[in-house]
Amino acid sequence: MQETALIVATIIAMLPIGIKAYQAARMKLFSIELLVTIAVIGALFIGEYVESSIVTFLFLLVVT
């Protein structure tokens, strides 16, 4: 149950970050949003759900 909540929180937080990363990638730019997206996908892939949600939360907190 806790893992599901962390995954859902990560996906919700990744929406604005992912959109900006996609826009930057379309313009062939390497942005911090793209790096965060890669880090979060990697964390989800290896099962570190706490890390993925913390990274997205801190990034949204600092950047916004």
N, C-alpha and C positions, 0 to 999 in steps of 0.2 A: 504494500500500500504506500509506504513512504517513497519507494523508488518511483512509483507511478507519479506521485505528486511532484517529485523533483524533475522528472522527464517533462511533464506538462508545463511546469514553471520555466524550464529551459526553453522549450519550444515557443512559449508565449513571449519570453524576453528576446528570443532570437529573431522575431519577426522584423522589428525595425532595423536591427543590426544586419540581418541577412539582405534586406532590401537595399541598404546602402552599399553593402559588399557587392551585390549583383550589379548595381549601377556603376560602381567603380570598375568592376571587371569588364563590363561592356565597353568602357572607354579605355581599356587596357592600362588601368592604373592599379598599383599595388597599395592598398590602403590598410589602416589599422583594423577596420571592420572586417576585411578579408582574413587577416591574421586571427582575429578573435573567432570568426566563423570556423576556420580550420581547426583551431584549438578546441572549440566546443564539440565539433564533429568527432575529433579524435578522442576526447574524453568520453563521449557517449559510446563510441565504438569499443573502448576498453572497459566500459562499465563503471566509470568514475562519475556517477550522477551528481554527487555533491559538488565536485569540482566544476562540472559544467554549469550548474546553476549558480555557483558563487562567481564564476568568471563573468557570466552574462549580467548578473546583478551589479557587480562592481563596475563593469564597463558602462552600464546604463547610468549608474549613480555618478560616475566621474565625468562622463562625456556630456550628459544631458544637463 
